[in-house]
């Protein structure tokens, strides 16, 4: 069990977990005070994105050379790390919801958490752990300010662009999140964080 404790410390898991819980409780307090109507997806997406961005700091270790030369297989551990972070981020939001304010359905939380963690993992593989937070931040910012899909020719591309805010069960949102989750997790598991 000692190796797990050392791994958690080297990946800054306690600090990440604290940031995830604090952001979820802060947004829950905002939702409780009427900061967003029922069914408004922006607050739960904000909680999930903040949690994914907080978890991103642990996607690279203290010494990348040591990670790359270790005698253990890193690919399964990296994939498990991404999946476990996603499970924790989603569970924190669902747990906070049990205190009274229903912000999102379980399907919405699972879809968005998977897609956001895939974005974070992709960011770590492309730019390193210190910049892994930028893809979800950029996509979230665009989703918040993008115009809603109106016409038929622009409907699907705008749905893909705003997948985080779509209702659960929307095909474009589900497939976009699934592709991001699989591609990001696979890229991070195989290549690891960039130096």
Secondary structure, DSSP 8 states (H G I E B T S, - for coil): -HHHHHHHHHTTHHHHHHHHHHHHHHHHHHHHTTSS-TT--HHHHHHHHHHHHHHGGGGS-S-HHHHHH-SS-HHHHHHHHHHHHHHHHHHHHHHHHTTS-----HHHHHHHHHHHHHHHHHHHHHH-GGGTHHHHHHHHHHHHHS----SHHHHHHHHHHTGGGS-TT-HHHHHHHHHHHHHHHHHHHHH----
